[in-house]
Amino acid sequence: MNHPILLTVLTAAPPTVTVFYVLLEYLNVFDRLTGRAAAVAGLARLRSPAGFPTSHLYDDEKDKRIFQQLKRRITKHTKNLPIREAFQTQKATLITTVGKPCLIEGVPPEWPQEVRLFYSHEHSVIVSFGTVREGGQEGAAFRACGLGELEGWLTQERDRRRLILGGVLVGLISLALIVIRLKLS
């Protein structure tokens, strides 16, 4: 049985699937769908030495998506037992970076704080329970991880997704389309 149009489509399908996947990856579609883009934006804010309010992420309408995506990743990866227990019994309300930012020597003092200072990979990310943007009673706070650890988790997430989607899934789809094409020819 001869199906020239179908065979042409099946021949073009594997490279088309691959190009489509690469385009979606390039446009960060998967990052937006999985919430990783919001978590990366949150990491950028946590790295900002601009201080409050930039580096303070609250579980409120203003920061909800970023906060939830960071909290999800921290909950999944943190090794800190007290914070794991707190996540089960209390509502996390604030994620921020603590510690004095490092000074970049030789930079004019009149430059903005954000370009004169930086947070290192070792600076701690804390999660607070009961702290709200409007002030009020400070809640309990626990170290969740370092900035470098959080960045590593986000990088591993991206790399794992690329391996599974880009390598395995696109490869299997391409092989299946090749087998179908061979059976039809």
N, C-alpha and C positions, 0 to 999 in steps of 0.2 A: 504494500500500500504506500502510495507516494503522497506526501503532504508537504509541498515545497514551502508554503507560507509558514506553517507551523514549525518546520525544521529550521527555517531562517530565524524565527522568533526564539526558538530554543537555543540556537547557536549564539545568538546575541545576548541571551539572558544572563549567563554567568558574569561577563564583564560589566553588563548594565547593573546588575545587583551590586557588584563591587563598587562601581563608581557612585551609585546611589548611596551606599553605606558611607563611603568616604565623604561625600557631600554633606550628609546629615551630621557626621562627626565634626567636620570643619565648621558647620554652622551652629555647633553646640546644642543641637536638638536633643540629644540623649542627656546631656548635662541638665538642660532645663526640665525635661520630663522626669528625671530621677531626683531632682532637687539639689543636685551637686552644684549647679551654678549659684544657687542661693547660699550654699555652704561656703563656696569659694569667696563670694562677696562678703560673707560674714568673717572669714579669715582675714581678708584685706582690711576690714574695719578693726578687727582685733589687733592687727599689726600696726595700726595707725597710732603714732605717738601724739596725735592731736588731743587725746584725752576725752573727757566727757563733753558732749554726748556721743561723739563719733565711735569710740571704742567700747561703749556700753550697749549691749544688745538686750532688750527687755522682751518679755513674753506679753506684748501688748499689740494693739492694732498697727502701730508704726513699724515694728520690727518682726512681726509674727512669723512670716515665712522664713526669714533668715534664722531667727532664733530656733524655730522648730527643726530646721534641717541640721543645724549645728548640734542641737541637743540629741537628735536621733543618732548622729555619728558618735558623739561622746558617749552616750548610753551604750552603744554597741561595742566600743573599743576600750573604754577606760579600764584600767586595772585597779583603780583606787576603790577598795571595798567600802569605806564609809559613804562615798558618793553614790555607789551602786545601791546601797541600802536606802539612802535618802531619796533617790529617784522613785523607789517603790512606795514610800510613805508620805512624801511631801511634793509640793508643786514647785518646780524650778521656775524662777522668775527673772534671772539676770545671768548673762554670760559676759565676762570681761577679762581683760589682761591686767595682771598686777605686777608691781615692781617698777622701779625707776628706769625709764628708758636710757639707753646708752647715748652719750654725746659723741657727735662726729666732730673731731678736732679739725681746726683750720677753716671752718665755715664762718662767714660773717655773722655776728650775733644778731643783726637786724633781720636776718632771714626768718621766715616763719618756723615755728616749732616743728612742724611736720618734716622739714628738710634738714633740720639741725640734730634731730634725735631719731633713734630707731629702737625697735624691740628685737632682741636676739631670739634664736630658736629655743633657747633655754628659759625664756620668760614664761611664767605660769598662766594658764587659762583657768579661771575659777568659775564655778557655777554657784549662784546664791539662791537660797530658797526663802521667799518672803520679802524680798526687796523690790520696791516698785519705783517707777520713774518719778513720781511726784514726791518722793522722799518718804518720810515716815520711819517705821521701825525697820532696822536692819535685820535681815534674816541670817541663818547659818550659811556659811560659805565653805566650799571644799575645792581643793585643787583637782582639776579634771585631767590635765595633761600639760605639756609644754606646747608652745606654738609650733615647734618643729615636728612634734608627734602628730598634731592635728593636720599639719600640711602633709605629712607622710601618709596618714589615713586617707586623705582626699586623693593623693596621687595613686595609692594602691587601688582605690575604688575605680578610678579612671582606667588604669592599666588592666585591671581584671575585666572590666566591661569590654574594653577594646579586644582583649584576647578572646573572650567568649563570643561577642557579637561579630567582630571583624575577622577573627581567625576561624573559629569553629563553626559558628552559625552560617556565615556567608560561604565558607568552604563547603559545608554540607549541602546548602541550597544549590550551589554551583554544581557539585557532583551529582545531585539528584536530577538537575536539569540536563546534564550531559547524558546520564543513563537513559532518561526518557527520550532524548533525541536519538540515541543509538538504537533504541527499541523500535522507534518509528521509521528509521531509515532502512 
